[in-house]
Amino acid sequence: MAIEEGDKIPAIELDTPAGGKIALRDCVGKPFVLYFYPKDDTSGCTREAQDFSALMPEFEALGAAVLGVSKDGAIKHQKFISKYDLTVPLATDTDDKAMQAFGVWVEKSLYGKKYMGIDRSTFLFDAEGKLVRAWRRVRVPGHAIDVLEAVRDLGHG
């Protein structure tokens, strides 16, 4: 059963590009944006990471954390971060636990061929660790701004 609005952040750990771990529950206490994307260094995913990176100072000014997640490993993440000077933190869902919990590992279709992949999705948790907004089947243009506005709205809710 995928997470739904009102649910608490799951107790899941992800791998960081530096070889460490990040527990999603460690982000409780501040607004937290978790976004899933299909693959490092592809056009849409690059644009999304650049958009979130460009807005990181504004997210941080609101006290919010942002984390991008894909299946790509640490070395690929490090190259992606370096190539585009990304400031948004990235993590790897090595064992698919987060993708399963968030319901983003889905059947996709390309040129009539079916395969499993990540449904580009973003989740916003409030400071209490409760899911307040989910964006599924995200279109990249303007998305990071929409998420920033939703974080701003948390402060005025």
C-alpha positions in Angstrom: 0.0 0.0 0.0 1.6 3.3 -1.1 1.8 6.2 1.3 -1.1 8.6 1.2 -1.6 12.2 2.5 -1.9 12.2 6.2 0.5 9.2 6.6 3.7 9.6 8.7 7.1 9.4 7.0 8.2 5.8 6.8 11.2 4.5 8.7 13.5 3.9 5.7 17.2 4.5 5.1 18.8 5.5 1.8 22.4 5.5 0.7 24.2 8.8 0.1 26.8 9.3 -2.6 29.5 9.7 0.0 28.8 6.2 1.2 26.8 7.1 4.3 23.1 6.6 5.1 20.2 9.0 5.6 17.2 8.0 7.6 14.0 9.7 6.3 12.8 10.0 9.9 15.9 12.2 10.6 14.2 14.9 8.5 11.2 15.2 10.9 11.3 18.6 12.7 11.3 20.6 9.4 9.4 20.6 6.2 10.9 17.8 4.0 10.6 17.4 0.2 11.4 14.0 -1.2 11.4 13.6 -4.9 11.9 10.5 -6.9 13.3 10.6 -10.5 14.1 8.0 -13.1 17.8 8.4 -14.0 20.8 10.6 -13.5 22.0 12.6 -16.5 18.9 12.4 -18.7 17.3 15.6 -19.9 14.2 15.7 -17.7 16.0 14.5 -14.6 18.9 16.9 -15.1 16.5 19.8 -15.5 14.6 18.8 -12.4 17.8 18.5 -10.3 19.0 21.9 -11.7 15.7 23.5 -10.8 15.7 22.2 -7.3 19.4 23.2 -6.9 18.6 26.7 -8.1 15.9 27.0 -5.5 17.9 25.4 -2.6 18.6 28.8 -0.9 14.9 29.5 -0.8 14.0 26.1 0.5 16.7 26.4 3.2 15.5 29.9 4.1 12.1 28.3 4.8 13.9 25.7 6.9 13.0 22.9 4.5 15.2 20.0 3.4 15.1 18.5 -0.1 16.3 15.1 -1.2 16.3 13.5 -4.7 16.2 9.7 -5.0 16.8 7.3 -7.9 18.2 3.8 -8.3 21.5 5.2 -9.6 24.5 4.3 -7.5 26.9 6.5 -5.6 29.5 6.9 -8.4 26.8 7.8 -10.9 25.3 10.3 -8.4 28.8 11.9 -7.8 29.4 12.3 -11.5 25.9 13.8 -12.0 26.4 16.3 -9.1 29.9 17.3 -10.4 28.8 17.6 -14.0 26.0 20.0 -13.3 27.2 21.6 -10.0 24.1 20.4 -8.3 23.4 21.5 -4.7 20.3 19.4 -4.1 21.3 16.3 -2.1 20.8 13.0 -3.8 20.4 9.4 -2.4 20.1 5.9 -3.7 17.2 3.5 -3.0 19.4 0.4 -3.2 16.9 -2.1 -2.0 13.7 -0.4 -3.5 12.2 0.0 0.0 11.4 3.7 -0.5 10.1 3.2 -4.0 7.8 0.4 -2.8 6.6 2.5 0.2 5.9 5.5 -1.9 4.3 3.5 -4.8 6.7 5.0 -7.4 8.1 1.7 -8.9 5.5 1.2 -11.7 5.0 -0.4 -15.0 5.8 2.1 -17.8 5.6 1.9 -21.6 7.9 3.2 -24.2 7.3 2.6 -27.9 4.8 -0.1 -26.9 7.4 -2.0 -24.8 6.5 -2.4 -21.1 9.1 -2.2 -18.4 9.4 -1.3 -14.7 10.6 2.2 -13.8 10.3 5.1 -11.4 7.3 7.3 -11.8 8.6 10.9 -11.3 6.9 11.9 -8.1 7.4 14.4 -5.2 6.3 14.2 -1.6 6.0 17.1 0.9 6.1 16.3 4.6 5.4 18.9 7.3 7.6 19.4 10.3 5.7 16.7 12.2 6.6 14.2 9.5 3.1 13.9 8.1 2.6 13.7 4.3 0.7 16.9 3.3 1.1 16.8 -0.5 2.0 14.3 -3.2 2.7 15.0 -6.8 2.6 12.0 -9.1 3.5 11.8 -12.8 5.3 15.0 -12.5 6.0 17.3 -15.4 9.4 19.0 -14.8 8.9 22.5 -16.1 7.8 24.7 -13.2 7.5 21.8 -10.8 10.3 22.9 -8.3 8.6 26.3 -8.1 5.2 24.7 -7.3 6.9 22.6 -4.6 8.5 25.7 -3.1 5.1 27.5 -3.1 3.6 24.5 -1.2 6.4 24.7 1.4 5.8 28.4 1.7 2.0 27.7 2.2 2.9 25.3 5.1 4.1 28.4 7.1 0.8 30.1 6.5 -1.5 27.1 7.0 
